[in-house]
Amino acid sequence: MKESIINNGAIIPWREYLALCKPTIVALIVFTSLVGMLLSVPNMVPLEVIILGNLGIGLAAASAAVVNHVVDQRVDAIMTRTKNRPLPQGNVTMGRALVFAAVLCILSMGILVAFINNLTAVLTLGSLIGYGFVYSMYLKRATPQNIVIGGASGAAPPVLGWTAVTGTLDPHSLLLFLIIFAWTPPHFWALAICRRDEYAKAAIPMLPVTHGVKFTRLQILYYTIILFLVSLLPFVFMMSGGMYLFGAVILGGIFLYYAIAMLKDHSDALAMKTFSYSIVYLMALFAFLLADHYLRMFAGLYG
């Protein structure tokens, strides 16, 4: 137990609660939500929508992350990567974590209903339930396709951002959903290859555990090819222009290089490099979408 916890746990450092929120993941979620907002209209998005919309979406993502910590505390205690999290270490009790998750959820829904719109609130709540409960409590332990099916929740943020601005479900926002949905399996399976022994020890049926590493590498390549093709759809459907197409081809080509290299180089080091690059890929791809959008917007204003 950390020395910073005093009075038998009555006072708990804010850092423990922040860790429960998985801030790095929430930051990526908010970033993709922000891109969805900014792409949804041909002009500028009101600042209050950007701030309050992303706050509501981010709080819901944090709530889902806390629920995931609660559900996975036994597994987290077994795995080296997660054994130092607040719940396995006993720095936060399960009861306190559940109350914290509930508060975050209530704040999220209150903000979205009061200041954004009901559709965004409903979709955000569905995403929270999908990750925090359906994936964490059932899918993760039920099937090696857990990350494929459960990836729908993680792919929702740009759609949520889009609806926060427009109040409607737009087909273009679903293209952003498809990109993240196709990105999730090669992203996570690369990490799962490196952590396969830990997942096996924790009895979590990740694909490298149930079907072997060789099969998983092939699946990473197949899904990376799908991702490359899906990433071209914003250009095909005239949602974006040449600048985005250039970025998508270059970034996707590098991802394909890593996926093909993994078929020959069986080291965990390369798998971890692939995992790390996948995060850079997604952020850069969405940055290209955003840059292309504003380039075309300004070209229309001054052309």
ABEGO torsion letter per residue (X at the ends): XBAABBGGGABBBAAAAAAAAGAAAAAAAAAAAAAAAAAABABBBBAAAAAAAAAAAAAAAAAAAAAAAAAAAAAAAABAAAAABAAAAGABBAAAAAAAAAAAAAAAAAAAAAABBAAAAAAAAAAAAAAAAAAAAAAAAABAAAAAAAAAAAAAAAAAAAAAAAGBBBAAAAAAAAAAAAAAAAAAAAAAAAAAAAAAAAGBBBAAAAAEAAAAAAAAAAAAAAAAAAAAAAAAAGABBAAAAAAAAAAAAAAAAAAAAAAABABAAAAAAAAAAAAAAAAAAAAAAAAAAAAAAAAAAAX
